[in-house]
């Protein structure tokens, strides 16, 4: 097999599992009412089907990134693909909540193994002059998986049972694994390496306590004892994690990576952008269906505009990243993305698609121009021996951004609508006018996040130019 052709097949294999891993973090949401009804569980309990998947991924990414650097990124990636398929099949055949959550955890472990090593495999495979385009395609499939979920899930539910949203992964995953064993490179294990399991435990406690704290705040229990205890548990475990990582000989996370300013700034920008992206993902289905009156199918098609533009522009953005200054491209992308968030303020009760679609396209263009160059900057900023952990950190920033985007967008909408009503409401869209005002407030916060990322990158580039 020619080298160039082999590289293309490696990219296809990585993109397939990247798409499915991210897809399964968003496709489940639209099926929760159906799953709750058929398994006879409350909607509150059904949230574990979503949260267990995201939390396990967040907790495990750095561990699997380290394992990838130690045992070989492709080896961990292929093992993750097999676990993901097994987990998907078990999800499809689950008959109660406990079985489904356990299956989701297995699926998430496999997903974490693939997500943490995908960028590292691509960076090692492609030469610098092609790396931007390759990482751009991976970034496009990340966005495609995140935004496609609700639309694809709705189409599957219209024709099949809820298990189809999981079982559809099995045949595609089997083809991906077979292809992976055919084309992915083989690396020898690094001798003398140890795994920092205490660091993994402390990081997991940090993430889980932070998530639990946010969940309590969402339910209005801001001044309750549980919230204070969880906050101090989060703060204490985080500080212990940092202390231990500085002390241990072979840390889970090499903190010296953050001394490289370009790495830290680019990672923070990615984190802020993914929080912003999930404001859109959470709010849009409610706005299009409950406020504008579109059917789930048509709402899904409208939301598909974002990933379609992303897939079209990702190779272009990657090509530009390979030829021009990557930081300049991220600045342009963040500027357009911020304008896109601001344009959402033009959406009201009677806004037509002639206004809605261009806003979505503007945000997607900005996101496309940002993601590919920024991913390339992150992966190029580290030594080759840290590619696994750098890719894992990039994936962790993405997944934590997704978790916080869901939590913060829901929190802002709930608090603002409750305040306007003067009391708690059972439905956020009961008063369309109040929902639109709350939506504007949420997108205002999202625009601020994008503005911070834009200014951070702009000032960093100007400072570097002066130096």
N, C-alpha and C positions, 0 to 999 in steps of 0.2 A: 504494500500500500504506500503510495507516494506520501511524503511528509505533509505537503499542503492539504491533500485530501484527508489524511489522518487527523490533522488539526481541526478540520471542519467537522468531522464526526465526533471528536472530543467535545467541541463546542455544542453540537446538537445534543449529546448525551447530558452534558451539564445543564443546558437550558431546559430539557425535558423535566428533570427532577427539581430544578429550581421553580419552574412553573407550577408543578403539582404540589410542592411543599407550601408555597405561598397561597395557592388556590385554596388549599384545605384550611387555611386560617380565616377565609372569608365566605366560602361557599356554604358553610353550615348554618350561618345566621338566618338565611331565608327559609331553611327547613325546620328551624326550632319549633314553631307552632305545630307542625305536622308530627315531628318526633315526640313532642310533649303529649300530644293527644293519643298517639298510637301506643306509647309506652306507659301512659297513665301517670305522668309526672308533672309537677308544677313548672311554670315557666322559669321561676327562680332557680330551681334545681337544674333545669336544662342548661343554664348558663355555664355549668361545669363542663359541658361538652365542648364549649369554645375556649373557656379560660384554662382548662387543664392542658390543652394543646399548646397554647401560646406560652404559658408559664414554663412548661417543661423545656420548650425550645430555648427560651431566654436563659434558663438556669444551666443548660447543658452546652451551649455554643462554645464557650471558652475551653471547656474540658475537651470537647471533640476537636477543636482547633489545635490544642496542644497534642492530643493523640495523633492528629494528622501530621504535625511536624515531627513526631517521634517514630511512628510506624509507617508513615507514608499517606499522603493525602488521598490518593486514588483508592487505596485499600479501605480506609475509613469511609470514603464516599460510597464505594460499592456495597460494603456491609450495611450502610445506612439505607441504600436503595432497597435491599432485600427486606430489612425491618419495616420500612415504610409500606411495602407491598403487603407484608403479613398483617400489619396493623390495619391497613385499609380493608383487607378481606374480613378481618375480625369485626371491624366496625359495621360492615354490611350485613353480617350474620348475627349481630347482637340482638338480644331479646329483652334486655332491661338496662337501666341506667348504669349500674355498676359495671356490667360487661362492656358497655359502650365507652365509659370513661377510661377503663383499663386499656381497651383497644386504642383509644385516642392517645394515651400516654405512650404506648408502643409505637404508634404512628409518629408521634412527636419526637421520640428518640431517634428514629430513622431520619426524620426531617432535619433534626439538628446536626446529624452526622454529615448529611449532604450539604446543607446550607453553610456550615462552618468551613468547608474545604473547596467550595466551587470557585471562588475568586482566586484562591491559591493555585488550583490546578490550571486555570486559564492563564494566570501570570507566568507560571513556569513553562507553559506550552507555547505561548505566542511570543515572538520577538517584540521589542519595544515599539517598532514602527507599525505593528498590527494590533497591539494590546488594547488600545483605546476602542477600536471597533468591536473586538471580542467582548470586552467588559461591558461595552454599550449594549450588546445583544443580551447579555445576562441581566443587566439592569432593566432592559425592556421586558423581559419575561417575568421579572419580579413585579413590575407594575401591572403587566398583563394578568398575572395570577391574582394580584390583590384586587383589581377592579373588575375582572371578569366574573368572579365568584357569584355575586347576586344574580346576574343575568343568566349565566349557565345553570346555576342551581334552579332558577325558576323554570327554565326550559325542561330540565330533567324531571322536576316534580310534576310538571304538567302531563308527562307521558308515563312516568314510572313511579315506583315507591321511593321513600326517602333513602333507602339503602343504596340506590343507584348513584348518589353523589359520592359515595365511598368506593363502590365496586368498579366505577369507571376508571379508577386509578390502576386497577390490577393488570389488565392486559397491556396498557401503555407502559406501566412500570416494569413488567417482565421484559418487554422489548428493550427498554432503556437499560436494564441490568445486563441483558445479553450483549447489547452493544458496548456497554461499559467494560465488560470483561474482554471484549475483542479489541478495543482501541485505547483504553486508559493506560497511562504509563505505570510501570512497576518500580517502586523505590525500596531500597534496603532500609531495615530498621536502624535508627541511630542508637549506638551502644552507650550504656552509662547514663541514660536518661531516666529520671524518676517523675512520677505524676504527683502533683500537689493536690491531694484529695481534701485536705483541710481547707485550702483556699477555695476549692469547689463548694464545700459545705457552707462556708461563710458567705460566699457570693450568692448561693441559693437562698439562704436565710434573708439576705439583704433584699433581693428581688421579691420574694414572697411576702415579706412583711410590708414592703412598700405598696405592693398591689392590694393587700388586705386593708391597709390604712386608707387607700383611695376608695375602696369599696364601701367602707364604713362612712366616709365623708359623703359619698354619693347618696346614701340613704338618709342623710340629715343628722347623723350621730357625730357632729363635729366636736362637741365638748364632752363626749363620753370617755370614761376611763380606758376603754379598749383602744380608742384612737391614740391616746397618749402613750400607752404601753407599746402599741405597735410602732409608733413613731420612734420611740427610744430604742426599741429592738432593731429597727431599720438603721438608725444612726449608729448604734453601738456595733452592729455586725459589719457595717460599712467601714468604720474606723479600724476595727480589728482586722478586716480583710486587707486594707491598705498597709497596716503595720506588719502583718504576717508576710505579705508579698515582698516587702522591703527586706525582711529578715531571712526568709527561706532561701536556700541555695538554688533550687530549681523551681521558681514560682510558676503558678498557673498563668499569671499575667505579668509580662515584663514591663514594669512601670516606666522603664527608660524610654519605651516607645513614645510616651507622651512628652518627652523632652524635645522631640522633633516637632516644632511648631506647626509646620505644614500638615503633618499627620493629625495632630490634635484638632486644629482648626477645621480641617476637611471632615473629620469624623463628627465633630459637633454640628457642623452645617448639615450633614446627612441626617443626623438625629432629629434636628429641628424640622427639616423638610418632611420626614416621614410622619412626624406628629401631625403636621399640617395636612398631609395627604389623607390621613384617616379621619380628619374632620369632614372632608369631602365625602369619603366612603360611607360614613355614618349618617350624615345629614341628608344627602341627596335622595336616597330611597323614600324617606318621609316626605320631602318637599315635592318630588315628582308624583308620588302616588296619592298621598293624603291631601296635599294642598292643590296640586295642579290637576289631579284626577286621572292621571295616566294609568293604564293597566300595568301589572308587574312585568309583563313581556315588553311593552313599549318603554317603560322606565328603564329596564335593563338594556334595551337597545340604545337609549340616549346616553346612559352611563358608559356604554362601550366606546363612545367617541374618544374618551380619554386614552384607553389602552391602544386603540387603533392608530391614533396619531403617534403614540409612543413607539409602537413597533415600526412604523414607517420612518420616523426620525432617528431612532436609536442608531442604526448603522451610519447615518449622515453625521450625527453628533460624534460617534466614535471615530469616523474618518477625519473630522475636523480636529479632534483631540490628538490624533496621531500627527497632524501637520502643523498645528498652531499652538500657541500658549494655552495650556489647559486651564490655568487659573482665570484667564480672561473669559474663557467660555463659560466657566461656572458663574462668574459675575453677571454675564448677560442672561444666563438661564435663571438665576435667582431674581434678577430685576423683573424679567417677564413673569415669573411665577408669582412675585409679589403683586404685580399689576393684575394678574388673573384673580388672585384672592380679593383684591379691592373691587374688581368688576362684579363680584357676586353681590355687592350692595345694590346693584341695579335690578336684582330679582325681587319681584313682589307677587301679589296674588294673581295679577293679570298679565304677567310677563310671558311673552311668546318665545317659541324656540329660536326665533331669529336673534334674540338677545342671549338666550341660555347657551346655545351651541357655540357661538364665538368665544364666550367666557371660558367654556370647558377647553376649547382648542388652545386658547392663549395659555392657560395653566399647563396643559399637556406639553406644549412647545417649550415652555420654560423648564418644566421638569425634565424633558428629554435632553435639553442642552446642558443641564446641570449634572444629571446622574452619571453619564458615561465618563466625562472628564474628571469628575470628582472621585469616582471609583478608581480610575487610573492613577490619580494623584495619591490616593491612600495606599494603594498597593505598591507604587513605585517608591514611596517614602521610606520603606523598611528594607532591612537586609533580607536576603533570600531565605535564611534560616527561620525568619519570623513570619513568613508568608501565611502559614496556617492560622496563627493567632491573630494576624492583622485582618485576614478574611473573616475570622470568627467575630472580631470586634465590630467589623462593618455590618455583619449580619445581626449582631446583638443590638447595635444602634438602630437598625431597621425594625427589629421585632419589639424592642422597648418603645420605639416611636409609635408602632402600631397599637400597643397596649395603652400607652398614655393618650394617644389620639382618640381612641374609643372612649376612654374614661373621662378625659377632659371635655370633649365635645358634648357628651351626655350630661356631664356635671353642669356645664355652662347653660345648656338648653333647659335643664330641669330647674336650676336655681332661678334663671331669669323669668321663665314662664310661671313658676310658682309665685314669684314676687309680683308679677303683673296681675295674676289672678287673685292674690291675697290669701291663697290657701293651696295645699297640695292638690294635684290633679291626677286622675287615673290615666289620661291620655294627653301626650304632649301636643297633639294636633287638634284637640277639641275646639280650640279657638284659633283659626288660621292666622288672624292678624297678629296675635301674640307669638305664634310659632315663627312667623317671618321676622319679627323683631328680635326674638331670641336667636334665630339663625344668623341675622346680621351681626349680632354681638359675638357669636361663636366664630364667624368668618373674620371678624375684626381681630380677634385674638390670633387666629391662624395667620392673618396678614402680618401681624407684629412679629410672629416667629420667623416668617420668611424674610422680613425686613432685617431682623437681627442677624440671620445667616448672611444676607446680602452685605450688610455693613461690615460684619466680621471679616468676610473674604476680601471686600474692597480695601479696607484699611491694611489688612495683612499684605496684599499685593503692592499697595503704594509704599508701605514701609520697606518691603523687600527691594523695590525699585530704587528707593533713595539710598539704601545700603549698598 
